[in-house]
Amino acid sequence: MMFLPADLLLRHSVVMCLLLHSLVLMTFCFHHAATSCSKSCYCTESDGGGKTVRCSNLQLTEIPQDFPNDTRHVFLDFNLFTTVPANAFAGLPHLVELDLSHNELSQLEPGAFRGLGSSLQFLDLSSNKLVNFNSEAFEGLRARANLTNNPWHCDCNMQIALPRVDLEPASLAGIVCQTSDPEEIRVKGLAFLLAPDIDLCVVMKRTTDVVMLVVMFGWFTMVISYLVYYVRANQEDARRHLEYLKSLPSKQGKSEESSTISTVV
């Protein structure tokens, strides 16, 4: 009975040691998962801390989702990406540089770079297949972007979308029009930013004006038709009423004649 408290204390110490060991092991595993390199990519330590992840020329078709949390530079150039999905890099709060050049990118989904607005300094989207400019993909992004060597289609939608982004203005100089709508504006081969006086919404404005004129003409026609119908309906009622009034004396005369005959008899 005298050794029972010591035995209980020993057991308690063993249990605490096991729990502490498990906690340390779990912490190490989580830290390793958070800082280990992405599969198939090559990682190095960046100057000033964090990691540089290189996934260049690996024939990747989907953007990896297992980048270390402390990643500062990501190189995904020379792969086969066709789209950047929403929140593709949301788990990288320290990302400074992102290279997506020389891919097959034709679409940037809304929120593609969400979460990078406060950290990202340089974004490379050059030498892809981007045609339409989607301002919602760059929401909150203030980085310097390389948008050169893409088959940009310059139209009214682009002209409306460009002022909505917060990218460094020099970035937009990389948008060179390969096609345009309307074609007669002749911006093919020109950097869109260097042609500020060109109005690509002129056709839309003309279309809007035509629609408004058609609507106003239709409304005016409807009002005139109603007035004509109203006047004709009133004329018809007036004619019937006049005929009724004209018929009243004749009926009254016949009544008096009948009364006279009755009196003679």
C-alpha positions, 0 to 999 in steps of 0.5 A: 500500500505504501508504493501505490502512490508512486506506481500511480505517479509512474503511470501518469508520467508514462501517459503524459510522455506518450501524449507529449511525444504524439503531440510533437510527432503530429506537429512535425508532420503538419509542419512537414506537410506545410513546407514539403515540396510539391510532387514532381516539382523542385524546391529551393530556399528563397533569399530572405526565407520561404521557398522557390518552387520550379515546375517548369516543362513537366507537361502538367495539365492541371495546376498543383494544389500542394505547394508549401505554405511558405512559397514565395516564387512559383515557376509553372512555365512551359506546361500544358495548362488551358485554364486557371481555376478560381482560388488556384493559389489561395493558400499561398499568402506569401507568393511574390512571383508567379510565372505561367508563361508558355502554356496553352491558357485560353481562360482565366476564371473569375477569382483565378488569383484571389488571395494574392492581392497583398503579396504578388508583385509579378505575374507572367502570362506571356505566350499563351492563348488568351483572347478575351480579357476578364477583369474578374480574374484579376480582382484585387491584384496590383501586380506588374503583369506581362501580357504579351504574345497573346492573341487578344481580341479587342472589342467593347467588352475589353474597353469596359473591362480594362479600367476595372483592374488595379494592375500596374498601368504599364502591364496593359501595354502588353495587350496587342490587338490581334483581332478587333470588333468592329474591324474597320476601327483598324487596331490590329497590331496596335497596343490597346493602351496606346490607342486611347482615342479609339472607341470600340463601343461605337457599334454598341452605341449605334445599336442602342440608339437604333433600338431606342428609336425603334422602341420610341417609334413603336410606342408612338405608333401605339399611341396614334393607333389608340387615338384613331381607334378612340376617335372612330369609336366615339364617332360611331357612338355619336352617329348612333345617338344622332340617328336615335334622336332623329327617330324620336319626332317620327315616333311622337308624330305617329303616336299623336296620329293614333290618339286623334283617330282614337278620339274620332272613333 
